[in-house]
Amino acid sequence: MEILKECKTKVWCIVRTIANHEKKVSEKLIKEGEQGDLIGKIDRVVVPIEKSYYLKNGKKIHKDKIMYPGYVFVETTSISELNHFIKYLEGVSGLLTDRNKKPQIIPNADIERMVGVQKEINTKVEKGNKYLKGENIIITNGPFKSFNGVVEKIDNDKVKIIVMVFGRETIVDLHIQEISKI
């Protein structure tokens, strides 16, 4: 087994975890980097999370979805100490390695791009989720003003609404500003 060399600069590596243990492992690594065995050895720990919303019993529910299940991204100055520490950490199966069993080093640009994509997705979800599919609304403008309906589809500023007209369901395309919550 080859001994891992000490890094003079910061590098990104990937810690493999058991599914659904990403947050717990990242919190433990952050804690150890701040006040434990890895003080000064860990700079950042990233677990990309995508926010999502859905309706349950008529209420808007927030849920976080991990974008890369089973992986925690760690910026460290000492791969060998990190590797030694995670061997005894519950929920961790080791560092992601290449074919030669050497820890995989991730370029900083890839991590920054991943974090940028995460932020972009989350801001889009925050902006676009004023209304959710299946939510009851009232139309505030146009020929169907004061009609009640149900959101069928949201596409940027356009919304498809199911409205009852003469006892039949009809899909109406509206601008998002033409509807309001009941």
PyMOL commands that set and color helices and strands:
alter all, ss='L'
color gray80, all
select helices_A, chain A and resi 22-35+79-86+108-128+176-178
alter helices_A, ss='H'
color red, helices_A
select strands_A, chain A and resi 11-17+42-46+49-56+59-66+71-76+92-95+105-106+136-139+148-155+158-165+168-175+179-181
alter strands_A, ss='S'
color yellow, strands_A
deselect
rebuild
show_as cartoon
